[in-house]
């Protein structure tokens, strides 16, 4: 069982398209408080363009860019 699978189970993440590397947990400060950061990446293949709904044929549609999000989870333990 991998570390990312343990994190997934602990946080009840059910989306299989979220990938976490083995060194995903880091420590830092946010708004002056000590906290843990878990880095993850959402990966999936697009079936159609979200703007014009053109269907994907071969490699005609690909995702470009990333977006940083912060999800706040209540303190445990």
C-alpha angles and dihedrals in degrees: 000000000000128000091245090056090053091051090047091052094044093052094037093237107171100174108106090200093071111096125195123188121224092259095047099129119080132166126232146125130281120184089348096306127110112246145158123250122207114198117208137162128218109222127180140134115253114233094195140002110276091216106044101014093231109163119245114252115184106316096333093122125046135164118251127195137000137251125214115224132180120208116192116216121188117254114269130202 
